[in-house]
Amino acid sequence: MQRRKFSREFELEAVRLVRERNVSVAQGEHGLDVHENVPGK
């Protein structure tokens, strides 16, 4: 399986969405289709 790469912009947007919408990181991961073991978390 090939490792997915996320741009810096995607990562920053993901953090912003979780903070602004006041959802848990787990909910944000599910909504963005990102697994909890993705490096950079």
mmCIF entry with sequence, helices, sheets and N, C-alpha, C, O atoms, coordinates in Angstrom:
data_MODEL
# 
_entry.id   MODEL 
# 
_entity.id                         1 
_entity.type                       polymer 
_entity.pdbx_number_of_molecules   1 
# 
_entity_poly.entity_id                      1 
_entity_poly.type                           'polypeptide(L)' 
_entity_poly.nstd_linkage                   no 
_entity_poly.nstd_monomer                   no 
_entity_poly.pdbx_seq_one_letter_code       MQRRKFSREFELEAVRLVRERNVSVAQGEHGLDVHENVPGK 
_entity_poly.pdbx_seq_one_letter_code_can   MQRRKFSREFELEAVRLVRERNVSVAQGEHGLDVHENVPGK 
_entity_poly.pdbx_strand_id                 A 
# 
loop_
_entity_poly_seq.entity_id 
_entity_poly_seq.num 
_entity_poly_seq.mon_id 
_entity_poly_seq.hetero 
1 1  MET n 
1 2  GLN n 
1 3  ARG n 
1 4  ARG n 
1 5  LYS n 
1 6  PHE n 
1 7  SER n 
1 8  ARG n 
1 9  GLU n 
1 10 PHE n 
1 11 GLU n 
1 12 LEU n 
1 13 GLU n 
1 14 ALA n 
1 15 VAL n 
1 16 ARG n 
1 17 LEU n 
1 18 VAL n 
1 19 ARG n 
1 20 GLU n 
1 21 ARG n 
1 22 ASN n 
1 23 VAL n 
1 24 SER n 
1 25 VAL n 
1 26 ALA n 
1 27 GLN n 
1 28 GLY n 
1 29 GLU n 
1 30 HIS n 
1 31 GLY n 
1 32 LEU n 
1 33 ASP n 
1 34 VAL n 
1 35 HIS n 
1 36 GLU n 
1 37 ASN n 
1 38 VAL n 
1 39 PRO n 
1 40 GLY n 
1 41 LYS n 
# 
_struct_asym.id          A 
_struct_asym.entity_id   1 
# 
loop_
_struct_conf.conf_type_id 
_struct_conf.id 
_struct_conf.pdbx_PDB_helix_id 
_struct_conf.beg_label_comp_id 
_struct_conf.beg_label_asym_id 
_struct_conf.beg_label_seq_id 
_struct_conf.pdbx_beg_PDB_ins_code 
_struct_conf.end_label_comp_id 
_struct_conf.end_label_asym_id 
_struct_conf.end_label_seq_id 
_struct_conf.pdbx_end_PDB_ins_code 
_struct_conf.beg_auth_comp_id 
_struct_conf.beg_auth_asym_id 
_struct_conf.beg_auth_seq_id 
_struct_conf.end_auth_comp_id 
_struct_conf.end_auth_asym_id 
_struct_conf.end_auth_seq_id 
_struct_conf.pdbx_PDB_helix_class 
_struct_conf.details 
_struct_conf.pdbx_PDB_helix_length 
HELX_P HELX_P1 AA1 ARG A 8  ? ARG A 21 ? ARG A 8  ARG A 21 1 ? 14 
HELX_P HELX_P2 AA2 VAL A 25 ? LEU A 32 ? VAL A 25 LEU A 32 1 ? 8  
# 
_struct_conf_type.id          HELX_P 
_struct_conf_type.criteria    ? 
_struct_conf_type.reference   ? 
# 
loop_
_atom_site.group_PDB 
_atom_site.id 
_atom_site.type_symbol 
_atom_site.label_atom_id 
_atom_site.label_alt_id 
_atom_site.label_comp_id 
_atom_site.label_asym_id 
_atom_site.label_entity_id 
_atom_site.label_seq_id 
_atom_site.pdbx_PDB_ins_code 
_atom_site.Cartn_x 
_atom_site.Cartn_y 
_atom_site.Cartn_z 
_atom_site.occupancy 
_atom_site.B_iso_or_equiv 
_atom_site.pdbx_formal_charge 
_atom_site.auth_seq_id 
_atom_site.auth_comp_id 
_atom_site.auth_asym_id 
_atom_site.auth_atom_id 
_atom_site.pdbx_PDB_model_num 
ATOM 1   N N  . MET A 1 1  ? 0.847   -1.176 0.000  1.00 0.00 ? 1  MET A N  1 
ATOM 2   C CA . MET A 1 1  ? 0.000   0.000  0.000  1.00 0.00 ? 1  MET A CA 1 
ATOM 3   C C  . MET A 1 1  ? 0.893   1.241  0.000  1.00 0.00 ? 1  MET A C  1 
ATOM 4   O O  . MET A 1 1  ? 1.860   1.320  0.758  1.00 0.00 ? 1  MET A O  1 
ATOM 5   N N  . GLN A 1 2  ? 0.566   2.188  -0.840 1.00 0.00 ? 2  GLN A N  1 
ATOM 6   C CA . GLN A 1 2  ? 1.334   3.418  -0.936 1.00 0.00 ? 2  GLN A CA 1 
ATOM 7   C C  . GLN A 1 2  ? 0.896   4.412  0.126  1.00 0.00 ? 2  GLN A C  1 
ATOM 8   O O  . GLN A 1 2  ? -0.297  4.580  0.379  1.00 0.00 ? 2  GLN A O  1 
ATOM 9   N N  . ARG A 1 3  ? 1.859   5.061  0.739  1.00 0.00 ? 3  ARG A N  1 
ATOM 10  C CA . ARG A 1 3  ? 1.565   6.061  1.766  1.00 0.00 ? 3  ARG A CA 1 
ATOM 11  C C  . ARG A 1 3  ? 1.001   7.322  1.114  1.00 0.00 ? 3  ARG A C  1 
ATOM 12  O O  . ARG A 1 3  ? 1.525   7.803  0.109  1.00 0.00 ? 3  ARG A O  1 
ATOM 13  N N  . ARG A 1 4  ? -0.068  7.844  1.698  1.00 0.00 ? 4  ARG A N  1 
ATOM 14  C CA . ARG A 1 4  ? -0.667  9.070  1.186  1.00 0.00 ? 4  ARG A CA 1 
ATOM 15  C C  . ARG A 1 4  ? 0.144   10.262 1.648  1.00 0.00 ? 4  ARG A C  1 
ATOM 16  O O  . ARG A 1 4  ? 0.642   10.284 2.774  1.00 0.00 ? 4  ARG A O  1 
ATOM 17  N N  . LYS A 1 5  ? 0.277   11.247 0.787  1.00 0.00 ? 5  LYS A N  1 
ATOM 18  C CA . LYS A 1 5  ? 0.974   12.488 1.126  1.00 0.00 ? 5  LYS A CA 1 
ATOM 19  C C  . LYS A 1 5  ? -0.057  13.606 1.220  1.00 0.00 ? 5  LYS A C  1 
ATOM 20  O O  . LYS A 1 5  ? -0.943  13.714 0.372  1.00 0.00 ? 5  LYS A O  1 
ATOM 21  N N  . PHE A 1 6  ? 0.062   14.431 2.248  1.00 0.00 ? 6  PHE A N  1 
ATOM 22  C CA . PHE A 1 6  ? -0.834  15.560 2.426  1.00 0.00 ? 6  PHE A CA 1 
ATOM 23  C C  . PHE A 1 6  ? -0.020  16.839 2.353  1.00 0.00 ? 6  PHE A C  1 
ATOM 24  O O  . PHE A 1 6  ? 1.065   16.933 2.927  1.00 0.00 ? 6  PHE A O  1 
ATOM 25  N N  . SER A 1 7  ? -0.547  17.812 1.651  1.00 0.00 ? 7  SER A N  1 
ATOM 26  C CA . SER A 1 7  ? 0.148   19.098 1.542  1.00 0.00 ? 7  SER A CA 1 
ATOM 27  C C  . SER A 1 7  ? 0.086   19.831 2.874  1.00 0.00 ? 7  SER A C  1 
ATOM 28  O O  . SER A 1 7  ? -0.776  19.558 3.710  1.00 0.00 ? 7  SER A O  1 
ATOM 29  N N  . ARG A 1 8  ? 0.988   20.743 3.055  1.00 0.00 ? 8  ARG A N  1 
ATOM 30  C CA . ARG A 1 8  ? 1.001   21.566 4.267  1.00 0.00 ? 8  ARG A CA 1 
ATOM 31  C C  . ARG A 1 8  ? -0.313  22.332 4.387  1.00 0.00 ? 8  ARG A C  1 
ATOM 32  O O  . ARG A 1 8  ? -0.845  22.501 5.484  1.00 0.00 ? 8  ARG A O  1 
ATOM 33  N N  . GLU A 1 9  ? -0.825  22.789 3.259  1.00 0.00 ? 9  GLU A N  1 
ATOM 34  C CA . GLU A 1 9  ? -2.087  23.533 3.259  1.00 0.00 ? 9  GLU A CA 1 
ATOM 35  C C  . GLU A 1 9  ? -3.238  22.657 3.754  1.00 0.00 ? 9  GLU A C  1 
ATOM 36  O O  . GLU A 1 9  ? -4.083  23.117 4.522  1.00 0.00 ? 9  GLU A O  1 
ATOM 37  N N  . PHE A 1 10 ? -3.272  21.387 3.313  1.00 0.00 ? 10 PHE A N  1 
ATOM 38  C CA . PHE A 1 10 ? -4.317  20.467 3.756  1.00 0.00 ? 10 PHE A CA 1 
ATOM 39  C C  . PHE A 1 10 ? -4.244  20.276 5.268  1.00 0.00 ? 10 PHE A C  1 
ATOM 40  O O  . PHE A 1 10 ? -5.261  20.317 5.961  1.00 0.00 ? 10 PHE A O  1 
ATOM 41  N N  . GLU A 1 11 ? -3.030  20.066 5.769  1.00 0.00 ? 11 GLU A N  1 
ATOM 42  C CA . GLU A 1 11 ? -2.855  19.840 7.204  1.00 0.00 ? 11 GLU A CA 1 
ATOM 43  C C  . GLU A 1 11 ? -3.306  21.054 8.014  1.00 0.00 ? 11 GLU A C  1 
ATOM 44  O O  . GLU A 1 11 ? -3.991  20.909 9.027  1.00 0.00 ? 11 GLU A O  1 
ATOM 45  N N  . LEU A 1 12 ? -2.923  22.246 7.568  1.00 0.00 ? 12 LEU A N  1 
ATOM 46  C CA . LEU A 1 12 ? -3.327  23.455 8.283  1.00 0.00 ? 12 LEU A CA 1 
ATOM 47  C C  . LEU A 1 12 ? -4.836  23.659 8.234  1.00 0.00 ? 12 LEU A C  1 
ATOM 48  O O  . LEU A 1 12 ? -5.447  24.062 9.224  1.00 0.00 ? 12 LEU A O  1 
ATOM 49  N N  . GLU A 1 13 ? -5.429  23.383 7.093  1.00 0.00 ? 13 GLU A N  1 
ATOM 50  C CA . GLU A 1 13 ? -6.884  23.512 6.963  1.00 0.00 ? 13 GLU A CA 1 
ATOM 51  C C  . GLU A 1 13 ? -7.597  22.509 7.861  1.00 0.00 ? 13 GLU A C  1 
ATOM 52  O O  . GLU A 1 13 ? -8.618  22.838 8.465  1.00 0.00 ? 13 GLU A O  1 
ATOM 53  N N  . ALA A 1 14 ? -7.071  21.291 7.956  1.00 0.00 ? 14 ALA A N  1 
ATOM 54  C CA . ALA A 1 14 ? -7.675  20.269 8.814  1.00 0.00 ? 14 ALA A CA 1 
ATOM 55  C C  . ALA A 1 14 ? -7.657  20.719 10.269 1.00 0.00 ? 14 ALA A C  1 
ATOM 56  O O  . ALA A 1 14 ? -8.655  20.576 10.974 1.00 0.00 ? 14 ALA A O  1 
ATOM 57  N N  . VAL A 1 15 ? -6.540  21.258 10.721 1.00 0.00 ? 15 VAL A N  1 
ATOM 58  C CA . VAL A 1 15 ? -6.440  21.746 12.098 1.00 0.00 ? 15 VAL A CA 1 
ATOM 59  C C  . VAL A 1 15 ? -7.410  22.901 12.321 1.00 0.00 ? 15 VAL A C  1 
ATOM 60  O O  . VAL A 1 15 ? -8.085  22.967 13.348 1.00 0.00 ? 15 VAL A O  1 
ATOM 61  N N  . ARG A 1 16 ? -7.474  23.803 11.356 1.00 0.00 ? 16 ARG A N  1 
ATOM 62  C CA . ARG A 1 16 ? -8.374  24.957 11.479 1.00 0.00 ? 16 ARG A CA 1 
ATOM 63  C C  . ARG A 1 16 ? -9.824  24.507 11.586 1.00 0.00 ? 16 ARG A C  1 
ATOM 64  O O  . ARG A 1 16 ? -10.578 25.027 12.409 1.00 0.00 ? 16 ARG A O  1 
ATOM 65  N N  . LEU A 1 17 ? -10.215 23.549 10.764 1.00 0.00 ? 17 LEU A N  1 
ATOM 66  C CA . LEU A 1 17 ? -11.601 23.071 10.796 1.00 0.00 ? 17 LEU A CA 1 
ATOM 67  C C  . LEU A 1 17 ? -11.941 22.436 12.136 1.00 0.00 ? 17 LEU A C  1 
ATOM 68  O O  . LEU A 1 17 ? -13.020 22.671 12.681 1.00 0.00 ? 17 LEU A O  1 
ATOM 69  N N  . VAL A 1 18 ? -11.030 21.637 12.666 1.00 0.00 ? 18 VAL A N  1 
ATOM 70  C CA . VAL A 1 18 ? -11.288 20.990 13.960 1.00 0.00 ? 18 VAL A CA 1 
ATOM 71  C C  . VAL A 1 18 ? -11.421 22.041 15.054 1.00 0.00 ? 18 VAL A C  1 
ATOM 72  O O  . VAL A 1 18 ? -12.315 21.954 15.895 1.00 0.00 ? 18 VAL A O  1 
ATOM 73  N N  . ARG A 1 19 ? -10.544 23.024 15.045 1.00 0.00 ? 19 ARG A N  1 
ATOM 74  C CA . ARG A 1 19 ? -10.599 24.069 16.080 1.00 0.00 ? 19 ARG A CA 1 
ATOM 75  C C  . ARG A 1 19 ? -11.840 24.934 15.965 1.00 0.00 ? 19 ARG A C  1 
ATOM 76  O O  . ARG A 1 19 ? -12.515 25.190 16.962 1.00 0.00 ? 19 ARG A O  1 
ATOM 77  N N  . GLU A 1 20 ? -12.146 25.388 14.752 1.00 0.00 ? 20 GLU A N  1 
ATOM 78  C CA . GLU A 1 20 ? -13.277 26.301 14.576 1.00 0.00 ? 20 GLU A CA 1 
ATOM 79  C C  . GLU A 1 20 ? -14.621 25.626 14.792 1.00 0.00 ? 20 GLU A C  1 
ATOM 80  O O  . GLU A 1 20 ? -15.555 26.252 15.292 1.00 0.00 ? 20 GLU A O  1 
ATOM 81  N N  . ARG A 1 21 ? -14.726 24.376 14.426 1.00 0.00 ? 21 ARG A N  1 
ATOM 82  C CA . ARG A 1 21 ? -16.011 23.675 14.580 1.00 0.00 ? 21 ARG A CA 1 
ATOM 83  C C  . ARG A 1 21 ? -16.134 22.990 15.928 1.00 0.00 ? 21 ARG A C  1 
ATOM 84  O O  . ARG A 1 21 ? -17.174 22.417 16.253 1.00 0.00 ? 21 ARG A O  1 
ATOM 85  N N  . ASN A 1 22 ? -15.058 23.054 16.714 1.00 0.00 ? 22 ASN A N  1 
ATOM 86  C CA . ASN A 1 22 ? -15.062 22.490 18.062 1.00 0.00 ? 22 ASN A CA 1 
ATOM 87  C C  . ASN A 1 22 ? -15.478 21.015 18.064 1.00 0.00 ? 22 ASN A C  1 
ATOM 88  O O  . ASN A 1 22 ? -16.288 20.585 18.885 1.00 0.00 ? 22 ASN A O  1 
ATOM 89  N N  . VAL A 1 23 ? -14.907 20.256 17.129 1.00 0.00 ? 23 VAL A N  1 
ATOM 90  C CA . VAL A 1 23 ? -15.153 18.818 17.094 1.00 0.00 ? 23 VAL A CA 1 
ATOM 91  C C  . VAL A 1 23 ? -13.901 18.102 17.585 1.00 0.00 ? 23 VAL A C  1 
ATOM 92  O O  . VAL A 1 23 ? -12.815 18.682 17.609 1.00 0.00 ? 23 VAL A O  1 
ATOM 93  N N  . SER A 1 24 ? -14.056 16.852 17.973 1.00 0.00 ? 24 SER A N  1 
ATOM 94  C CA . SER A 1 24 ? -12.906 16.092 18.427 1.00 0.00 ? 24 SER A CA 1 
ATOM 95  C C  . SER A 1 24 ? -11.992 15.778 17.243 1.00 0.00 ? 24 SER A C  1 
ATOM 96  O O  . SER A 1 24 ? -12.415 15.810 16.087 1.00 0.00 ? 24 SER A O  1 
ATOM 97  N N  . VAL A 1 25 ? -10.748 15.478 17.550 1.00 0.00 ? 25 VAL A N  1 
ATOM 98  C CA . VAL A 1 25 ? -9.802  15.097 16.504 1.00 0.00 ? 25 VAL A CA 1 
ATOM 99  C C  . VAL A 1 25 ? -10.299 13.842 15.801 1.00 0.00 ? 25 VAL A C  1 
ATOM 100 O O  . VAL A 1 25 ? -10.174 13.730 14.581 1.00 0.00 ? 25 VAL A O  1 
ATOM 101 N N  . ALA A 1 26 ? -10.864 12.894 16.551 1.00 0.00 ? 26 ALA A N  1 
ATOM 102 C CA . ALA A 1 26 ? -11.385 11.658 15.959 1.00 0.00 ? 26 ALA A CA 1 
ATOM 103 C C  . ALA A 1 26 ? -12.490 11.961 14.944 1.00 0.00 ? 26 ALA A C  1 
ATOM 104 O O  . ALA A 1 26 ? -12.532 11.354 13.874 1.00 0.00 ? 26 ALA A O  1 
ATOM 105 N N  . GLN A 1 27 ? -13.377 12.891 15.272 1.00 0.00 ? 27 GLN A N  1 
ATOM 106 C CA . GLN A 1 27 ? -14.438 13.264 14.333 1.00 0.00 ? 27 GLN A CA 1 
ATOM 107 C C  . GLN A 1 27 ? -13.846 13.923 13.095 1.00 0.00 ? 27 GLN A C  1 
ATOM 108 O O  . GLN A 1 27 ? -14.287 13.660 11.976 1.00 0.00 ? 27 GLN A O  1 
ATOM 109 N N  . GLY A 1 28 ? -12.851 14.777 13.294 1.00 0.00 ? 28 GLY A N  1 
ATOM 110 C CA . GLY A 1 28 ? -12.200 15.432 12.173 1.00 0.00 ? 28 GLY A CA 1 
ATOM 111 C C  . GLY A 1 28 ? -11.488 14.441 11.270 1.00 0.00 ? 28 GLY A C  1 
ATOM 112 O O  . GLY A 1 28 ? -11.550 14.557 10.046 1.00 0.00 ? 28 GLY A O  1 
ATOM 113 N N  . GLU A 1 29 ? -10.808 13.462 11.870 1.00 0.00 ? 29 GLU A N  1 
ATOM 114 C CA . GLU A 1 29 ? -10.124 12.431 11.092 1.00 0.00 ? 29 GLU A CA 1 
ATOM 115 C C  . GLU A 1 29 ? -11.113 11.653 10.242 1.00 0.00 ? 29 GLU A C  1 
ATOM 116 O O  . GLU A 1 29 ? -10.867 11.385 9.066  1.00 0.00 ? 29 GLU A O  1 
ATOM 117 N N  . HIS A 1 30 ? -12.228 11.297 10.849 1.00 0.00 ? 30 HIS A N  1 
ATOM 118 C CA . HIS A 1 30 ? -13.242 10.534 10.125 1.00 0.00 ? 30 HIS A CA 1 
ATOM 119 C C  . HIS A 1 30 ? -13.789 11.356 8.961  1.00 0.00 ? 30 HIS A C  1 
ATOM 120 O O  . HIS A 1 30 ? -13.939 10.842 7.853  1.00 0.00 ? 30 HIS A O  1 
ATOM 121 N N  . GLY A 1 31 ? -14.083 12.609 9.207  1.00 0.00 ? 31 GLY A N  1 
ATOM 122 C CA . GLY A 1 31 ? -14.640 13.469 8.166  1.00 0.00 ? 31 GLY A CA 1 
ATOM 123 C C  . GLY A 1 31 ? -13.674 13.739 7.021  1.00 0.00 ? 31 GLY A C  1 
ATOM 124 O O  . GLY A 1 31 ? -14.093 13.951 5.884  1.00 0.00 ? 31 GLY A O  1 
ATOM 125 N N  . LEU A 1 32 ? -12.379 13.730 7.325  1.00 0.00 ? 32 LEU A N  1 
ATOM 126 C CA . LEU A 1 32 ? -11.370 13.989 6.301  1.00 0.00 ? 32 LEU A CA 1 
ATOM 127 C C  . LEU A 1 32 ? -10.773 12.709 5.731  1.00 0.00 ? 32 LEU A C  1 
ATOM 128 O O  . LEU A 1 32 ? -9.898  12.764 4.867  1.00 0.00 ? 32 LEU A O  1 
ATOM 129 N N  . ASP A 1 33 ? -11.241 11.551 6.211  1.00 0.00 ? 33 ASP A N  1 
ATOM 130 C CA . ASP A 1 33 ? -10.747 10.247 5.769  1.00 0.00 ? 33 ASP A CA 1 
ATOM 131 C C  . ASP A 1 33 ? -9.248  10.116 6.018  1.00 0.00 ? 33 ASP A C  1 
ATOM 132 O O  . ASP A 1 33 ? -8.493  9.691  5.144  1.00 0.00 ? 33 ASP A O  1 
ATOM 133 N N  . VAL A 1 34 ? -8.834  10.489 7.229  1.00 0.00 ? 34 VAL A N  1 
ATOM 134 C CA . VAL A 1 34 ? -7.440  10.386 7.641  1.00 0.00 ? 34 VAL A CA 1 
ATOM 135 C C  . VAL A 1 34 ? -7.384  9.452  8.842  1.00 0.00 ? 34 VAL A C  1 
ATOM 136 O O  . VAL A 1 34 ? -8.164  9.602  9.782  1.00 0.00 ? 34 VAL A O  1 
ATOM 137 N N  . HIS A 1 35 ? -6.467  8.489  8.817  1.00 0.00 ? 35 HIS A N  1 
ATOM 138 C CA . HIS A 1 35 ? -6.329  7.545  9.910  1.00 0.00 ? 35 HIS A CA 1 
ATOM 139 C C  . HIS A 1 35 ? -5.561  8.179  11.055 1.00 0.00 ? 35 HIS A C  1 
ATOM 140 O O  . HIS A 1 35 ? -4.710  9.040  10.830 1.00 0.00 ? 35 HIS A O  1 
ATOM 141 N N  . GLU A 1 36 ? -5.851  7.761  12.282 1.00 0.00 ? 36 GLU A N  1 
ATOM 142 C CA . GLU A 1 36 ? -5.226  8.345  13.462 1.00 0.00 ? 36 GLU A CA 1 
ATOM 143 C C  . GLU A 1 36 ? -3.717  8.150  13.527 1.00 0.00 ? 36 GLU A C  1 
ATOM 144 O O  . GLU A 1 36 ? -3.039  8.881  14.249 1.00 0.00 ? 36 GLU A O  1 
ATOM 145 N N  . ASN A 1 37 ? -3.177  7.190  12.797 1.00 0.00 ? 37 ASN A N  1 
ATOM 146 C CA . ASN A 1 37 ? -1.736  6.932  12.829 1.00 0.00 ? 37 ASN A CA 1 
ATOM 147 C C  . ASN A 1 37 ? -0.957  7.700  11.780 1.00 0.00 ? 37 ASN A C  1 
ATOM 148 O O  . ASN A 1 37 ? 0.232   7.444  11.595 1.00 0.00 ? 37 ASN A O  1 
ATOM 149 N N  . VAL A 1 38 ? -1.587  8.626  11.094 1.00 0.00 ? 38 VAL A N  1 
ATOM 150 C CA . VAL A 1 38 ? -0.905  9.411  10.066 1.00 0.00 ? 38 VAL A CA 1 
ATOM 151 C C  . VAL A 1 38 ? 0.147   10.278 10.742 1.00 0.00 ? 38 VAL A C  1 
ATOM 152 O O  . VAL A 1 38 ? -0.168  11.006 11.684 1.00 0.00 ? 38 VAL A O  1 
ATOM 153 N N  . PRO A 1 39 ? 1.402   10.212 10.272 1.00 0.00 ? 39 PRO A N  1 
ATOM 154 C CA . PRO A 1 39 ? 2.438   11.058 10.864 1.00 0.00 ? 39 PRO A CA 1 
ATOM 155 C C  . PRO A 1 39 ? 2.092   12.528 10.728 1.00 0.00 ? 39 PRO A C  1 
ATOM 156 O O  . PRO A 1 39 ? 1.388   12.933 9.804  1.00 0.00 ? 39 PRO A O  1 
ATOM 157 N N  . GLY A 1 40 ? 2.588   13.308 11.645 1.00 0.00 ? 40 GLY A N  1 
ATOM 158 C CA . GLY A 1 40 ? 2.350   14.737 11.590 1.00 0.00 ? 40 GLY A CA 1 
ATOM 159 C C  . GLY A 1 40 ? 1.217   15.196 12.478 1.00 0.00 ? 40 GLY A C  1 
ATOM 160 O O  . GLY A 1 40 ? 0.943   16.391 12.585 1.00 0.00 ? 40 GLY A O  1 
ATOM 161 N N  . LYS A 1 41 ? 0.559   14.245 13.114 1.00 0.00 ? 41 LYS A N  1 
ATOM 162 C CA . LYS A 1 41 ? -0.521  14.613 14.023 1.00 0.00 ? 41 LYS A CA 1 
ATOM 163 C C  . LYS A 1 41 ? 0.036   15.137 15.301 1.00 0.00 ? 41 LYS A C  1 
ATOM 164 O O  . LYS A 1 41 ? -0.721  15.501 16.201 1.00 0.00 ? 41 LYS A O  1 
# 
